[in-house]
Amino acid sequence: MWRITKAFEPYLKDSVGVSSRNWDASRAVKATARFRMRDDDGILYVEGISTSTSSFAPLDDYGEGGLGCTSIEYLEKGVWKPL
């Protein structure tokens, strides 16, 4: 389960709130893993929350096709780590 919480470019503001099909507000409290997605040039597009720290789902479901992103990173102990 994942949801986009922040867009880094003004033209991406409509991405905020986009979520996985199984997003359920009652289970959202379990979505504590922070992720962000970038394109080939390393440009940061969006940030979000997920229930997993090792899932490509946000990238597969929305990042690649919807935004053109090619990588996803998760925040672990204060450091952004790519999958």
C-alpha positions in Angstrom: 0.0 0.0 0.0 1.4 3.4 -0.9 0.4 7.0 -1.4 2.1 10.1 -2.9 2.4 12.9 -0.3 4.7 15.5 -1.9 5.5 16.8 -5.4 8.8 18.6 -6.0 7.7 20.3 -9.3 4.7 22.6 -9.5 3.4 20.7 -12.6 3.3 17.5 -10.6 0.9 18.9 -7.9 -1.9 16.6 -9.1 0.2 13.6 -8.1 -0.3 14.4 -4.4 -2.9 12.0 -3.2 -2.4 9.4 -5.9 -2.3 6.0 -4.2 -2.3 2.3 -4.8 -5.6 0.7 -5.6 -5.7 -1.1 -2.2 -5.1 2.1 -0.2 -7.4 2.0 2.8 -7.5 5.0 5.2 -8.2 2.7 8.1 -5.0 0.7 7.4 -2.9 3.8 6.4 -1.4 4.1 9.9 0.8 1.2 8.9 2.2 3.2 6.0 5.3 4.6 7.8 8.0 3.9 5.3 9.0 7.0 3.3 10.0 6.7 -0.3 10.8 9.1 -3.2 11.2 8.6 -6.9 13.6 10.1 -9.5 14.1 10.0 -13.3 17.2 9.0 -15.3 18.8 12.4 -14.7 18.4 12.1 -10.9 15.7 14.7 -10.8 13.5 14.2 -7.7 9.8 14.1 -8.7 7.7 12.9 -5.7 7.8 11.6 -2.2 5.3 9.3 -0.5 4.6 6.7 2.2 4.3 3.0 2.0 3.7 -0.1 4.1 7.0 -1.6 2.9 10.6 -0.5 2.8 11.4 -2.8 -0.1 8.6 -2.6 -2.6 8.9 -1.4 -6.2 5.1 -1.1 -6.3 5.0 2.8 -6.3 7.5 2.9 -9.1 5.8 0.0 -11.1 2.2 1.2 -10.5 2.7 4.9 -11.0 6.2 6.3 -11.1 7.4 4.8 -14.4 4.2 5.2 -16.5 2.7 8.2 -14.9 5.8 10.2 -14.2 8.7 8.8 -16.2 10.6 7.9 -13.0 13.2 5.1 -13.2 14.3 4.7 -9.5 12.9 4.5 -6.0 14.6 5.2 -2.7 13.5 4.5 0.8 14.5 6.4 3.9 16.2 4.1 6.4 17.8 5.5 9.6 17.9 9.0 8.1 19.6 7.9 4.8 17.9 7.6 1.4 18.7 4.2 0.0 17.9 3.1 -3.6 16.3 -0.3 -4.3 
